[in-house]
Amino acid sequence: MVSNDPNTRAATLHVKSDSLLKEAAVRSVEADRGVLSHATRRAYTESQRDLARLV
C-alpha cells in the first residue's frame, strides 16, 4: 500500500536512494579490488617469468 502523504513518500524515496548509493559504492569498491587483484596477479606472473629466465 502506497501512502499519499508527501512526507512519507519523500522519506521512502530518500531511503531508497541512500540504499542505491550504498550499493553502487560497494560495487565500485569490489570492481577496484578486482582490478587490483588482477594487476597483482599479472605482476606476480611476470616476476616469476623474469626469475625463471635468470636461472
Backbone torsions as a table, in degrees:
resi	resn	phi	psi	omega
1	MET	NA	128.7	-179.1
2	VAL	-95.8	133.0	179.2
3	SER	-80.7	144.2	176.6
4	ASN	-92.3	-3.4	-180.0
5	ASP	-72.1	121.0	-178.0
6	PRO	-58.4	-36.0	180.0
7	ASN	-66.8	-40.2	179.3
8	THR	-66.8	-43.4	179.4
9	ARG	-64.2	-40.8	178.9
10	ALA	-63.8	-41.8	179.1
11	ALA	-64.7	-40.2	179.1
12	THR	-63.7	-44.7	178.5
13	LEU	-63.6	-37.5	178.9
14	HIS	-63.1	-44.7	179.8
15	VAL	-64.2	-43.1	179.6
16	LYS	-64.0	-41.6	-179.7
17	SER	-68.1	-37.9	175.5
18	ASP	-60.1	-43.5	-179.5
19	SER	-62.5	-43.3	179.0
20	LEU	-65.6	-38.9	178.0
21	LEU	-64.3	-41.7	179.0
22	LYS	-64.7	-41.9	179.2
23	GLU	-63.2	-41.6	178.5
24	ALA	-63.8	-39.6	179.2
25	ALA	-64.4	-42.6	179.3
26	VAL	-63.2	-43.8	179.6
27	ARG	-64.0	-36.0	178.8
28	SER	-64.7	-44.5	178.7
29	VAL	-63.6	-42.3	178.6
30	GLU	-61.9	-40.1	178.8
31	ALA	-65.1	-42.8	177.9
32	ASP	-60.4	-42.3	179.2
33	ARG	-63.8	-38.8	178.4
34	GLY	-62.7	-43.0	179.4
35	VAL	-66.0	-43.7	-179.8
36	LEU	-64.1	-43.0	-178.0
37	SER	-68.3	-33.9	176.5
38	HIS	-64.8	-44.6	179.0
39	ALA	-63.6	-39.5	178.8
40	THR	-65.0	-43.5	178.1
41	ARG	-61.9	-42.4	-179.1
42	ARG	-64.5	-43.5	179.3
43	ALA	-62.6	-40.4	178.8
44	TYR	-63.4	-45.0	179.7
45	THR	-61.8	-43.1	179.1
46	GLU	-64.9	-39.4	179.6
47	SER	-67.8	-35.7	177.4
48	GLN	-65.9	-39.4	178.3
49	ARG	-63.8	-44.7	178.9
50	ASP	-62.1	-40.2	178.9
51	LEU	-63.3	-41.7	-179.8
52	ALA	-63.7	-33.9	178.7
53	ARG	-67.0	-33.6	-178.6
54	LEU	-72.6	-28.3	-175.0
55	VAL	-83.7	NA	NA
